[in-house]
Structures are given as structure tokens and as C-alpha cells.
Amino acid sequence: MIKLFVGLGNPGAAYEDTRHNAGFWWIDALASQLKVSLLPDKNYHAKVARTEVQGQTVWLLEPQTFMNLSGKSVSALARFFKIQPQEILVAHDELDVLPGQVKLKFGGSHAGHNGLRDIHAQLGSADYWRLRVGIGHPGVKSEVIDWVLKKPMPEQRALVQESIERCLKAFPQLVMGEMEKATLQIHTHKPPRPKPPRPPAAPETPPPP
């Protein structure tokens, strides 16, 4: 059962459309689906929304601490409302997943993601759920920082947005803790088949002499 949905990103207009803010994009889409507004809350160093879903209180959270201090925000709300790590889902950008794909995962390492690293430290646990929103990899490790802090190409952004909208269909299962069903819903995706090439046009028959 997920009680706290977190999206990771960096605050401010300069970062709004960068790949590192894919977690914010996901939470914004969820807030729109639930018809709630995320409002600044200094107590949790974040933009926050609270709503009721199937009789359960659900929180949406976008830390405004910058990525490297995301755990400060997550832990503040989780501890105040006694939300356990396994009741938290964190949506974040994922280099090792292609644009257009989203992967659901429980626990494990932070794999060098600074937002997850701080959440690990502040919660004192890695046992929370992650929604890995694919942004792809530049192919060279030295280019990763520049890659995540830049805007994706329009076709990549469209793929990410489509994947976000698709995996929001699993929200009811996530809230109810039906994680196997949610995983199946999120991971089952058949990319559209490319259209077969048109056969070459038949050469025109020259008129008789």
C-alpha cells in the first residue's frame, strides 16, 4: 500500500524541462489526474498535496531542496505522519531505461542517483519503491551530468510523456498495494510496429511509338 508518492527534480524555471525533472513530470501528471494542486509547505521543504483515494489518505510530494537534498523533504513528511519506507514510492529519472519505458522496483542500491542517495541516508533504509522513468543514456559516462541537466529532444520528451500517462493507469493498484498487478501494468508495453515500407512504384509504360 503506497501512502506517499514522491517525484524528484530540481526547483525553478531553469530546470523545469530538463531530464533530471522526470520525477516532477510524473507527479504533475498524477496531480492532474487526481484533480489536486501541489502547494508550497515549508514544514516539508516541498510542494505538497493531500487527497483521499478509496478511503485512504494519499500524499503527493515534490521536494524543493534541489536533488541532492531530496531526503530532507521525504523524511520530514514520512516521519511526521508515520509513513513507513515500504509505503513510499519515489518517481525519478533513470539513465538505464530507454525513453518510453518505466520500471517499478523495490529496494536496492541508489546506483549513483543523488536524490535516491539522500533519501537512503535520511530514511535510514533502502526499502522503498522506485518508479524509474526512462530518459536514456548519452553513451559516455563523462557526459551524464550534462545529459540529465539538458532538455530532451522533442521526440524523446513525447516518449517520456506517453510512458508517464500509460503507467498512471496502475495508480489504483499502487494505492491498494497490489504491486504485482501494478508491475504487470507498468512493464507490459508493446511499442508500435513500424509501418512496412511502401513497395516501389511500377515504372510508367512508355507510349507506343
C-alpha positions in Angstrom: 0.0 0.0 0.0 1.5 3.3 -1.1 0.7 6.4 1.0 3.3 8.8 -0.2 4.1 9.5 -3.8 7.3 11.4 -4.4 8.6 13.0 -7.6 12.3 14.0 -7.8 13.6 17.0 -9.6 15.2 20.5 -9.2 13.0 23.5 -8.5 13.0 26.6 -10.7 12.2 27.5 -14.3 15.8 26.8 -15.4 15.4 23.1 -14.6 11.7 22.6 -15.3 12.1 20.9 -18.7 15.4 19.0 -18.1 15.6 15.2 -18.0 16.5 15.3 -14.3 13.0 16.5 -13.6 11.2 13.5 -15.0 10.0 12.6 -11.4 8.4 16.1 -11.2 6.7 15.4 -14.6 5.2 12.2 -13.2 3.9 13.8 -10.0 2.4 16.7 -12.0 0.6 14.3 -14.2 -0.7 12.3 -11.2 -1.9 15.6 -9.5 -3.7 16.5 -12.7 -5.3 13.0 -12.8 -6.4 13.3 -9.2 -7.5 17.0 -9.7 -5.4 18.3 -6.8 -2.9 21.1 -6.6 0.6 20.9 -5.2 1.2 23.8 -2.8 4.4 25.0 -1.1 4.7 23.8 2.5 7.8 25.0 4.5 7.3 22.3 7.1 8.4 19.7 4.5 10.6 21.8 2.2 8.3 20.8 -0.7 5.3 21.3 -2.8 2.6 19.0 -1.3 -0.9 17.8 -2.0 -3.1 15.6 0.2 -6.2 13.7 -1.0 -8.4 10.7 -0.3 -8.3 7.7 -2.6 -10.6 4.7 -1.8 -10.9 5.8 1.8 -7.1 6.2 2.2 -5.1 9.4 2.7 -2.6 9.8 -0.1 0.2 12.4 -0.2 2.0 13.8 -3.3 5.4 15.4 -2.7 7.8 17.4 -4.8 10.9 18.3 -2.8 12.1 21.9 -3.3 15.5 21.3 -1.7 17.3 20.5 -5.0 18.0 16.9 -6.0 21.0 16.3 -3.6 18.9 17.0 -0.5 15.6 15.2 -1.5 15.7 13.0 1.6 15.3 16.0 3.9 11.8 16.6 2.5 10.8 13.0 2.1 11.8 12.0 5.7 10.2 15.1 7.2 6.7 14.2 5.9 7.1 10.5 6.3 8.2 10.7 10.0 5.5 13.2 10.9 2.7 11.1 9.5 4.4 7.8 10.5 4.6 6.5 6.9 6.9 3.5 6.6 9.6 3.3 3.8 7.7 0.4 2.1 4.7 2.8 1.9 6.7 5.3 -0.2 7.1 5.4 -4.0 9.7 7.7 -5.5 9.5 8.6 -9.2 12.8 9.6 -10.7 14.7 9.8 -13.9 16.6 6.6 -14.9 19.6 6.6 -17.3 19.5 2.8 -17.7 15.9 2.8 -19.0 15.0 4.0 -22.5 12.7 6.9 -23.1 9.2 5.5 -23.5 9.7 2.9 -20.7 9.0 2.9 -17.0 10.2 0.3 -14.5 8.9 -0.4 -11.0 11.4 -1.6 -8.4 11.5 -2.2 -4.7 14.7 -1.6 -2.7 18.2 -2.0 -3.9 21.1 0.5 -4.3 20.8 4.1 -5.3 23.1 3.4 -8.3 24.7 6.8 -8.1 21.4 8.8 -8.3 22.0 11.7 -5.8 18.3 12.1 -5.0 18.0 8.4 -4.0 21.3 8.5 -2.2 20.0 11.2 0.1 16.6 9.5 0.6 18.5 6.3 1.6 20.5 8.3 4.2 17.6 10.3 5.6 15.2 7.4 5.9 17.9 5.0 7.1 16.5 2.5 4.7 16.6 1.5 1.0 13.3 -0.5 1.4 11.0 1.9 -0.5 9.5 1.6 -4.0 11.1 3.4 -7.0 9.4 4.3 -10.3 12.2 4.5 -12.8 11.2 6.9 -15.6 13.4 6.2 -18.6 15.4 9.1 -20.0 18.1 7.0 -21.8 21.9 7.3 -21.5 24.2 9.6 -23.6 26.5 6.6 -24.1 29.6 8.2 -22.4 29.8 8.4 -18.6 31.6 11.8 -18.7 28.5 13.3 -20.4 25.9 12.1 -17.9 25.8 15.3 -15.8 25.3 17.5 -18.9 22.8 15.0 -20.3 20.4 15.0 -17.3 20.5 18.8 -16.9 19.5 19.4 -20.5 16.1 19.3 -22.2 15.4 16.1 -24.1 14.7 16.3 -27.8 11.0 16.8 -28.6 10.6 13.2 -29.8 12.2 11.9 -26.6 10.1 14.1 -24.4 7.0 12.9 -26.2 8.0 9.3 -25.5 8.6 10.0 -21.8 5.2 11.8 -21.5 3.5 8.8 -23.2 5.1 6.4 -20.7 4.1 8.5 -17.8 0.5 8.6 -18.9 0.5 4.9 -19.5 1.8 3.9 -16.1 -0.6 6.2 -14.3 -3.2 3.6 -15.2 -1.6 1.5 -12.5 -2.2 4.1 -9.8 -5.3 2.3 -8.2 -3.2 -0.9 -7.8 -0.3 1.1 -6.3 -2.6 2.7 -3.7 -4.1 -0.6 -2.7 -0.7 -2.3 -2.5 -1.4 -4.7 -5.4 2.2 -4.4 -6.5 2.3 -7.5 -8.8 -0.6 -6.2 -10.7 0.9 -2.7 -10.9 4.2 -4.1 -12.1 2.5 -6.0 -14.9 0.5 -3.0 -15.9 3.6 -0.7 -15.9 6.0 -3.1 -17.6 3.7 -4.5 -20.2 4.2 -2.3 -23.2 4.4 -3.2 -26.8 5.9 -0.4 -28.9 4.0 0.5 -32.0 5.1 -1.6 -35.0 6.9 0.4 -37.7 4.8 0.7 -40.8 6.1 -1.5 -43.6 7.8 0.4 -46.4 5.7 1.1 -49.5 6.5 -1.0 -52.5 8.3 0.9 -55.2 6.0 2.4 -57.8 5.9 0.5 -61.0 7.7 2.2 -63.9 5.4 4.0 -66.3 5.0 2.2 -69.6 6.2 4.5 -72.4 3.5 5.2 -75.0 3.8 3.2 -78.3 5.9 4.9 -81.0 
